Amino acid sequence: MDENFTQAALRHVRDARLLEQEKRIENADQLYGLAAECAIKSTLPPNSSDTHIKDLWGKSRNHPTTDPKLAAVLKGDGTVKKYNPFNDWEISQRYCCNGYLSFDSMDKHKKATEKIMFAIGITGVRQK
């Protein structure tokens, strides 16, 4: 299988936005997390990471090959020592019940994902 993390990030964001419009917060949140993960992985050497966004955020923050604009997003504004808006995001939350996640939590993940994608120049939506 050929991996294309940039296309995957765009696809996940597009689908997350559709789910968010339908108030399907739990699934939208999962896709925002996967989009952020794919966006970061698009900047890494092949086969360099198999972790999810929660761990990938911290590992990439100070990695020497991380793009400076991305590193700035990952470090945050400096007010929180170990800034990671995905600390509360787990891949296992895909099994949670409806209403488990708040809109605010999903929105935090959405905004972080958008910052990552902007920093590394991933823009647009998937073409039909």
Buried (B, 14 or more C-beta within 10 A) or exposed (E): EEEEBBEBBBBBBBBBBEBBEEEBBBBBBBBBBBBBBBBBBBBBEEEEBEBBBBBBBBBBBEBEEBBEBBBBBBBBEEEEEEBBBBEEBBEEBEEEEEEEBEEEBBBBBBEBBBBBBBBBEBEEEEEE
